[in-house]
Amino acid sequence: MDSGLVLLVLGGFLLGGAWSVWSVDEDTPVRSTPQIVLAAVLLLAALLATASGILRFV
């Protein structure tokens, strides 16, 4: 399997994790600071993995 494809899949997995952390609960619609920080870190990791995967294909 190509490493670019693995990085793209990893980026999608991390993006889903960021969305899961970012989405709020219906009972408590306020996001906490650690939730925002974790979502931002996961989003950054997802963007880096996706960009690396695309560059591996080029």
Buried (B, 14 or more C-beta within 10 A) or exposed (E): EEEBEEBBBBBBBBBEBBEEBBEEEEEEEEBEEEBEEBBEEBBEBBBBBBEBBEEBEE
